[in-house]
Amino acid sequence: MQTIAERLKSAYVRIEQATDSANRPRNSVRLLAVSKTKPVSDINQAYEAGHRLFGENYVQEGIEKINQLQHLTDIEWHMIGPIQSNKTKLVAENFHWVQSIDRAKIARRLNDQRPTTLPSLNCCIQVNINDEDSKSGVQPKDLPELIEIVNSLPHLTLRGLMAIPKAEMKTEEQEQTLGALAELFSEYRTKLSNFDTLSVGMSDDVEAAIKHGSTMVRIGTAIFGARN
Ligand SMILES: *Cc1c(COP(=O)(O)O)cnc(C)c1O
């Protein structure tokens, strides 16, 4: 059995190899360790190994871990799961990033509820890039309007886009999907300051995502092991 530290190392090597193949700088892609359903002791092991970026999907579970690890003040916590209106206050008060904004109402509530004592909340808009009913995220056609709204909110900083492409696509469809996402990203990257994050790529598609400009990959299972 490999340790969490060893699996993290492998994930970093995989990112280095993918950035090398894509002729991109090695430090142009960040690794978000997705710790959902995993105990605080696992996060501690990754922290001890030098890792600082963690992603959680469920608000209540995430907050409990954030509270238990309050003493580790340099962890950057990312909310990456769907957010209901009645949970926005907890998210606004506890996370550093929210990657799963998919509608104006949630964005406005996060903005209004972000404590003024904290820096603005870093946000990505989640795009439903394959138009799947089962996935949250804004349709590409509705993206311009939502970008404008989020960008106008003073306590949010719009950092970029997040997507969860369809699982198990054939290479051609995967290329098309990631290409379309990259195009959306680069359009706004040139227009907006602070817009520097394309969060795409999970265990199965890290290499393809990095080839298509991903700046943040999100990996859970390959670091912490399978979830129940
Ligand atoms: C669970 C999850 C991941 C990580 O998935 P793994 O298959 O465990 O690597 C990444 N992004 C999101 C949004 C997730 O919900």
The ligand as an SDF file (V2000), in Angstrom:
LIG
                    3D

 15 15  0  0  0  0  0  0  0  0999 V2000
  -14.9760   14.0290   -6.5420 C   0  0  0  0  0  0  0  0  0  0  0  0
  -14.5910   15.1260   -7.4330 C   0  0  0  0  0  0  0  0  0  0  0  0
  -13.3010   15.1710   -7.9900 C   0  0  0  0  0  0  0  0  0  0  0  0
  -12.2570   14.1060   -7.7730 C   0  0  0  0  0  0  0  0  0  0  0  0
  -12.6540   12.9110   -8.3320 O   0  0  0  0  0  0  0  0  0  0  0  0
  -11.7380   11.5990   -8.3130 P   0  0  0  0  0  0  0  0  0  0  0  0
  -12.3490   10.7330   -9.3440 O   0  0  0  0  0  0  0  0  0  0  0  0
  -11.8490   11.0160   -6.9490 O   0  0  0  0  0  0  0  0  0  0  0  0
  -10.3410   11.9980   -8.6300 O   0  0  0  0  0  0  0  0  0  0  0  0
  -12.9860   16.2700   -8.7880 C   0  0  0  0  0  0  0  0  0  0  0  0
  -13.8760   17.2630   -9.0310 N   0  0  0  0  0  0  0  0  0  0  0  0
  -15.1110   17.2410   -8.5130 C   0  0  0  0  0  0  0  0  0  0  0  0
  -16.0480   18.3600   -8.8100 C   0  0  0  0  0  0  0  0  0  0  0  0
  -15.5090   16.1790   -7.7060 C   0  0  0  0  0  0  0  0  0  0  0  0
  -16.7490   16.1730   -7.2100 O   0  0  0  0  0  0  0  0  0  0  0  0
  1  2  1  0
  2  3  1  0
  2 14  2  0
  3  4  1  0
  3 10  2  0
  4  5  1  0
  5  6  1  0
  6  7  2  0
  6  8  1  0
  6  9  1  0
 10 11  1  0
 11 12  2  0
 12 13  1  0
 12 14  1  0
 14 15  1  0
M  END
$$$$
